[in-house]
């Protein structure tokens, strides 16, 4: 965790794709936190004849080339999904192709299945399987230039099936031309048949990943195919090409798939509809906008057996994994160790209301509680000054300017309300930008956004006392 806190300001200043490569390098070199205690037994689930210690997984796209499955599993994920992997390596779409929408807790990408190819990934997985342990999914797709999509999926399945605990057919990425057309009924039937032939009789759970932008008729067709072909699971959902009203990021109009917080409601709506269409007979994996234990619980109650996250890690860091599991265990314990796994599949029709403001209670189908915006806790900058303040911020920038600044940058908690910022007027603004958080009681906050440089300078230079009540402000991707 300390390594991430120190690296976070640098990562946020880098191009998103370069920051991601640096993150993978750090994971490969032992810089990731490892879970030291066993998961709460209430989170355990058995699916596909496999025992999951917890239902929280990492979605495909983070580790496309199976570079770091072991460190990711050590972080506490119940399972990890690598890929998307195509039969032959390909560079993907031109750069830039990944864009942060920090104030929306979202990301837009148009990567286009960039990966090293099935042979390279199979070699890594073979080596990992010799010494590694854990549940691993492999997500496969087709090459952009391929004229026979079904043949590509079969080839990838043939090369990678021996190393997977489950295989995902990805026909829902918006960044490969013509890919989503494979979600039609006739196309899916041919595709599934070819993939199974590629597996050559190997008993491997086969899962289909679908888009959030499908109409009712398309969803009904997919559900019918899943039941008819006895698919082992469906993943709902991939990224969306829609742009919900209210997106504030300057990259909001970039082409590509939108993931993160704005996807939570639509993806969970699709999840609930698919659960009803399949009558609960097909295991579902819920993914899209998950950033808290309450989000995970909502997807489970909507029909998911397992859940996945990705985008929230960009903004919250590796500590999010343990926080989600702790929150989920508390919510699940309230309904009993078995009752919480029986989905109520509610309609989850909440209009355009922000998903992060919804938190289910322990009753089946209840989605009407409000999630706390911020939780009272000691200010980290106050801790740096050696002051035990249970719910207040009395950081003394004049006495400990360097320490409080460093803590602010690395923790994401920014005490900009201190008097006489050191060494000049801009230090408070820099902490806001690098920490991506401002005390919620700070008058500099305007509509929950980081203040402008000029506003920060003017306000900070006019103050001569600290603000007595400091709570960590909301950060992108969660509360």
C-alpha positions in Angstrom: 0.0 0.0 0.0 2.8 2.4 0.8 4.4 1.8 -2.6 1.1 2.7 -4.3 0.6 5.8 -2.2 4.1 7.0 -3.1 3.6 6.2 -6.8 0.1 7.6 -7.1 0.9 11.2 -7.8 3.3 10.1 -10.5 0.8 7.7 -12.1 -1.8 10.4 -12.2 0.5 12.7 -14.1 1.3 10.1 -16.8 -0.6 9.2 -19.9 -3.1 6.5 -18.8 -1.6 3.7 -20.9 1.9 4.5 -19.7 0.7 4.6 -16.1 -0.9 1.2 -16.7 2.4 -0.3 -18.0 4.2 1.1 -15.0 1.6 -0.5 -12.7 2.1 -3.9 -14.3 5.8 -3.5 -13.9 5.4 -2.7 -10.2 3.2 -5.7 -9.7 5.7 -8.0 -11.4 8.4 -6.7 -9.1 6.7 -7.3 -5.8 5.2 -3.9 -5.2 1.7 -5.0 -4.7 0.2 -5.6 -1.2 -0.6 -9.2 -0.3 -3.5 -10.4 1.7 -2.3 -11.8 5.0 -5.6 -13.2 6.4 -8.2 -15.6 5.2 -11.4 -14.3 3.6 -14.5 -14.2 5.7 -16.2 -17.7 5.3 -19.5 -15.9 4.5 -18.0 -14.8 1.2 -17.1 -18.3 0.0 -19.0 -19.7 -3.0 -18.7 -22.9 -5.1 -19.3 -22.6 -8.8 -18.3 -24.8 -11.7 -16.9 -27.4 -9.3 -14.5 -24.8 -8.1 -14.2 -23.2 -4.7 -14.0 -19.4 -4.7 -12.7 -17.9 -1.5 -14.7 -14.7 -2.3 -16.9 -13.6 -5.3 -14.8 -10.5 -6.2 -12.7 -10.9 -9.3 -10.6 -8.7 -11.6 -12.2 -8.1 -15.0 -10.4 -8.7 -18.3 -8.4 -5.9 -19.7 -6.2 -5.2 -16.8 -3.7 -8.0 -17.5 -4.2 -8.6 -21.2 -1.0 -10.8 -21.6 -1.1 -12.8 -18.3 2.0 -10.9 -17.0 0.9 -10.8 -13.3 -1.8 -13.3 -12.4 -0.1 -14.4 -9.2 0.4 -10.9 -7.7 -3.2 -10.0 -8.5 -4.5 -13.2 -6.8 -2.3 -12.4 -3.8 -4.0 -9.0 -3.5 -7.1 -10.8 -2.4 -9.2 -11.3 -5.6 -11.2 -14.5 -5.6 -10.4 -15.0 -9.3 -8.6 -13.1 -12.1 -9.6 -12.9 -15.7 -6.8 -12.3 -18.3 -7.1 -11.1 -21.9 -8.7 -10.4 -24.2 -6.3 -12.7 -26.1 -6.5 -13.1 -29.9 -4.9 -16.0 -31.9 -2.2 -13.7 -33.3 -0.7 -10.7 -31.6 -1.8 -7.3 -32.7 -1.1 -3.7 -31.8 -4.7 -2.5 -31.5 -6.0 0.9 -32.4 -3.8 4.1 -32.8 -2.9 6.1 -29.8 -4.1 8.0 -27.8 -6.7 5.4 -27.0 -7.3 5.6 -23.2 -8.8 8.6 -21.5 -9.5 9.3 -17.9 -12.8 11.0 -16.8 -11.6 11.5 -13.2 -14.5 13.6 -12.0 -16.9 11.0 -13.3 -14.9 8.0 -11.9 -14.8 6.7 -15.4 -12.5 5.7 -18.3 -13.0 5.7 -22.0 -10.9 3.2 -24.0 -10.7 2.2 -27.6 -7.7 -0.2 -27.3 -8.9 -2.7 -29.9 -7.7 -6.0 -28.4 -4.1 -5.1 -28.2 -2.2 -8.2 -27.0 0.8 -10.4 -27.7 -1.2 -13.4 -29.0 -2.3 -16.8 -27.8 1.1 -18.5 -28.1 2.9 -16.0 -25.9 0.1 -15.9 -23.3 -0.1 -19.7 -23.3 3.6 -20.0 -22.5 3.2 -17.7 -19.5 0.2 -19.5 -18.2 1.9 -22.8 -18.6 4.8 -21.6 -16.4 2.4 -20.0 -13.9 0.3 -23.2 -13.6 3.4 -25.2 -12.6 3.8 -23.2 -9.4 0.7 -21.0 -9.1 -2.6 -21.5 -7.5 -5.9 -19.7 -7.9 -8.9 -19.5 -10.2 -8.1 -18.0 -13.6 -10.4 -17.1 -16.4 -9.2 -16.5 -20.0 -11.0 -14.0 -22.2 -10.6 -14.6 -26.0 -11.5 -12.6 -29.1 -10.9 -12.3 -32.8 -8.1 -10.6 -34.7 -9.2 -7.3 -36.3 -8.2 -8.4 -39.8 -9.7 -11.9 -39.6 -12.4 -12.9 -42.1 -13.5 -15.9 -40.1 -14.3 -14.9 -36.6 -15.4 -18.3 -35.5 -12.1 -19.8 -36.5 -10.3 -17.2 -34.5 -12.3 -18.0 -31.3 -11.7 -21.7 -31.8 -8.0 -21.3 -32.3 -7.7 -19.2 -29.2 -9.7 -21.7 -27.2 -7.5 -24.5 -28.5 -4.3 -22.7 -27.5 -5.5 -21.5 -24.0 -8.2 -23.8 -22.8 -5.7 -26.1 -21.0 -4.7 -23.3 -18.6 -8.1 -21.8 -17.8 -10.6 -22.5 -15.1 -13.2 -20.9 -17.4 -13.1 -19.5 -20.9 -14.9 -16.3 -21.9 -16.1 -15.6 -25.5 -15.9 -11.8 -25.8 -18.3 -10.6 -28.5 -19.1 -7.3 -26.9 -16.2 -5.0 -27.2 -17.1 -1.8 -29.1 -13.6 -1.3 -30.3 -13.3 -4.1 -33.0 -15.4 -3.4 -36.1 -18.2 -5.9 -36.5 -17.6 -7.7 -33.2 -20.9 -6.9 -31.6 -22.7 -8.2 -34.6 -21.7 -11.7 -33.4 -24.2 -11.3 -30.5 -27.1 -12.2 -32.9 -28.8 -15.6 -32.4 -27.6 -17.3 -35.5 -24.0 -16.0 -35.2 -23.8 -17.1 -31.5 -24.9 -20.6 -32.3 -22.2 -21.0 -34.9 -19.6 -19.4 -32.7 -20.3 -21.6 -29.7 -20.2 -24.7 -31.8 -16.8 -23.8 -33.2 -15.4 -22.9 -29.8 -16.4 -26.2 -28.4 -14.8 -28.0 -31.3 -11.6 -26.1 -30.5 -11.7 -27.3 -26.9 -11.8 -30.9 -28.3 -14.1 -32.3 -25.6 -12.3 -30.6 -22.7 -14.7 -30.1 -19.8 -14.2 -26.3 -19.4 -16.9 -23.8 -18.3 -17.8 -21.6 -21.3 -19.0 -18.1 -20.6 -20.3 -15.4 -22.9 -19.6 -11.7 -22.3 -22.4 -9.3 -23.5 -22.8 -5.6 -24.1 -24.9 -3.2 -22.0 -26.4 -1.6 -25.1 -28.6 -4.5 -26.2 -32.3 -4.2 -26.7 -34.9 -6.5 -25.2 -35.2 -8.7 -28.2 -31.4 -9.1 -28.4 -31.2 -10.0 -24.7 -34.0 -12.5 -25.1 -32.1 -14.2 -28.0 -28.9 -14.4 -26.0 -30.8 -15.8 -23.0 -32.4 -18.4 -25.3 -29.1 -19.4 -26.8 -27.5 -19.6 -23.3 -30.2 -22.0 -22.2 -30.3 -24.0 -25.5 -26.6 -24.4 -25.6 -26.2 -24.9 -21.9 -23.7 -22.2 -21.5 -22.0 -22.2 -18.1 -22.3 -18.5 -17.6 -22.9 -15.0 -18.9 -20.9 -11.8 -18.0 -23.0 -8.7 -17.8 -21.6 -6.3 -19.0 -18.8 -4.9 -21.2 -18.2 -1.2 -21.7 -20.9 1.0 -23.2 -20.9 3.2 -26.3 -23.6 5.4 -24.7 -22.7 8.7 -23.0 -25.1 9.4 -20.1 -26.1 13.0 -19.5 -24.0 14.8 -17.0 -20.5 13.5 -17.9 -18.1 16.2 -16.9 -14.7 15.0 -18.2 -13.2 16.9 -21.0 -12.7 13.6 -22.9 -16.3 12.6 -22.6 -16.9 12.8 -26.4 -14.0 10.5 -27.3 -14.9 7.4 -29.2 -14.7 4.0 -27.4 -16.2 2.1 -24.5 -17.1 3.9 -21.3 -16.5 2.1 -18.0 -16.6 3.0 -14.4 -19.2 4.7 -12.2 -21.6 5.8 -15.0 -21.9 2.2 -16.1 -23.1 0.8 -12.8 -26.9 1.4 -13.2 -27.2 0.3 -16.9 -25.0 -2.8 -16.4 -27.0 -3.8 -13.3 -30.3 -3.3 -15.1 -29.1 -5.7 -17.9 -27.9 -8.1 -15.3 -31.3 -8.2 -13.6 -33.1 -8.6 -17.0 -30.8 -11.5 -18.0 -31.4 -13.2 -14.7 -35.1 -13.1 -15.3 -34.8 -14.2 -18.9 -32.7 -17.2 -18.0 -34.9 -18.0 -15.0 -31.8 -18.1 -12.8 -30.6 -21.3 -14.5 -27.4 -19.7 -15.9 -24.7 -18.4 -13.5 -24.0 -14.7 -14.0 -20.9 -12.5 -13.4 -21.8 -8.9 -12.7 -19.3 -6.2 -13.9 -19.6 -2.5 -14.6 -19.1 0.5 -12.3 -18.4 -1.6 -9.1 -16.6 0.4 -6.6 -17.8 -0.7 -3.1 -19.2 -3.5 -1.1 -22.6 -2.1 -1.6 -22.2 -2.1 -5.4 -21.1 -5.8 -5.2 -24.0 -6.6 -3.0 -26.4 -4.9 -5.4 -25.2 -7.0 -8.3 -25.4 -10.2 -6.3 -29.0 -9.4 -5.3 -29.7 -8.6 -9.0 -28.7 -12.1 -10.0 -24.9 -12.4 -10.0 -23.0 -15.3 -8.6 -19.7 -13.5 -9.0 -18.7 -9.9 -9.6 -15.8 -8.1 -11.2 -14.2 -4.7 -11.1 -11.5 -2.8 -12.9 -11.9 0.9 -13.5 -12.3 1.7 -9.7 -8.8 0.4 -9.2 -7.5 3.3 -11.3 -8.9 5.8 -8.8 -8.9 3.9 -5.6 -5.8 1.7 -5.7 -5.2 -1.8 -4.4 -6.6 -1.2 -1.0 -10.1 -1.2 -2.6 -10.1 -5.0 -2.8 -10.0 -5.5 0.9 -12.5 -2.7 1.6 -15.0 -4.1 -0.8 -14.7 -7.6 0.7 -15.1 -6.2 4.2 -18.2 -4.2 3.3 -19.6 -7.1 1.4 -19.1 -9.5 4.3 -21.0 -7.2 6.6 -23.9 -6.9 4.2 -24.0 -10.6 3.5 -23.8 -11.5 7.2 -27.0 -9.5 7.7 -29.0 -11.9 5.5 -27.4 -15.2 6.6 -24.6 -17.2 4.9 -27.0 -18.7 2.3 -29.9 -16.3 1.9 -27.8 -13.5 0.3 -26.9 -15.8 -2.6 -30.5 -16.2 -3.6 -31.0 -13.2 -6.0 -34.2 -11.2 -5.9 -33.4 -9.8 -9.4 -35.1 -6.4 -8.9 -35.8 -4.1 -11.8 -33.2 -1.7 -10.6 -34.9 1.0 -12.5 -33.6 4.2 -11.0 -33.6 6.5 -14.0 -30.6 8.7 -14.2 -29.9 8.8 -10.5 -26.2 8.5 -9.7 -25.5 4.8 -8.9 -23.0 5.7 -6.1 -25.9 7.1 -4.1 -27.7 3.8 -3.9 -26.9 1.2 -1.3 -29.1 -1.9 -0.7 -29.9 -3.0 2.8 -30.0 -6.6 4.0 -33.5 -7.2 2.8 -34.0 -8.8 -0.7 -34.6 -6.3 -3.3 -34.1 -3.2 -1.2 -32.3 -0.4 -3.0 -33.6 2.6 -1.3 -30.9 3.5 1.3 -28.5 6.3 0.7 -24.8 5.6 0.9 -22.9 7.9 3.2 -21.0 10.5 1.2 -18.1 10.6 3.6 -17.2 8.8 6.8 -15.8 10.6 9.8 -12.3 9.5 10.5 -9.0 11.1 11.8 -7.3 13.3 9.3 -4.1 11.7 8.1 -2.3 15.1 8.1 -3.2 15.4 11.8 -1.7 12.0 12.5 1.5 13.1 10.9 1.7 15.9 13.4 1.4 13.4 16.2 -2.1 14.6 17.2 -4.8 12.1 18.0 -7.9 13.7 16.6 -10.8 11.3 16.3 -12.9 13.4 14.0 -11.2 16.6 13.2 -8.4 18.2 11.2 -6.0 20.5 13.0 -3.0 20.1 10.7 -0.4 22.7 11.5 1.3 23.5 8.2 3.5 26.1 9.8 5.1 23.5 12.1 5.1 20.4 9.9 4.7 21.7 6.3 6.7 19.0 4.5 5.3 16.1 6.4 1.7 17.2 6.0 2.2 17.9 2.4 3.7 14.5 1.7 0.9 12.7 3.7 -1.7 14.6 1.7 -0.2 13.7 -1.6 0.2 10.0 -0.9 -3.0 9.4 1.0 -5.5 11.3 -1.2 -6.6 13.5 1.8 -5.8 17.1 1.3 -5.9 19.6 4.1 -5.8 22.8 2.2 -7.5 24.8 4.9 -4.3 25.3 6.9 -2.9 28.7 7.5 -0.1 30.3 5.5 0.6 27.4 3.1 4.3 26.5 2.8 6.4 27.4 0.9 4.1 29.6 -1.1 0.5 30.2 -2.1 0.4 27.3 -4.6 1.2 24.4 -2.2 -2.5 23.9 -1.2 -3.5 23.8 -4.9 -0.8 21.3 -5.7 -2.0 19.0 -2.9 -5.5 19.2 -4.1 -4.5 18.2 -7.6 -2.1 15.4 -6.7 -4.2 14.1 -3.8 -7.4 14.3 -5.9 -9.3 15.1 -2.7 -10.1 18.1 -0.5 -11.6 18.3 3.0 -15.4 18.2 2.5 -15.8 21.1 4.9 -13.4 23.2 2.9 -15.0 26.4 1.5 -12.8 26.0 -1.6 -14.9 23.1 -2.8 -17.4 24.1 -5.4 -19.9 21.4 -6.4 -17.6 18.7 -5.2 -14.8 19.6 -7.6 -11.2 20.5 -7.0 -10.9 24.3 -6.9 -9.1 26.2 -9.6 -5.5 27.3 -9.0 -6.5 31.0 -8.7 -9.3 30.2 -6.3 -7.0 28.1 -4.1 -4.4 30.8 -4.0 -6.7 33.6 -3.2 -8.6 31.7 -0.5 -5.6 30.0 1.1 -3.7 33.3 1.3 -6.6 35.0 3.0 -6.9 32.4 5.9 -5.1 32.5 9.2 -6.7 29.6 11.0 -7.3 25.9 10.3 -10.7 24.4 9.6 -11.7 22.5 12.7 -13.7 19.7 11.0 -12.1 17.7 8.2 -13.6 14.7 6.6 -12.1 12.9 3.6 -13.9 14.1 0.5 -15.3 11.8 -2.1 -12.8 10.5 -4.6 -13.6 9.4 -8.2 -15.0 5.9 -8.3 -16.4 5.7 -4.8 -17.2 7.4 -1.5 
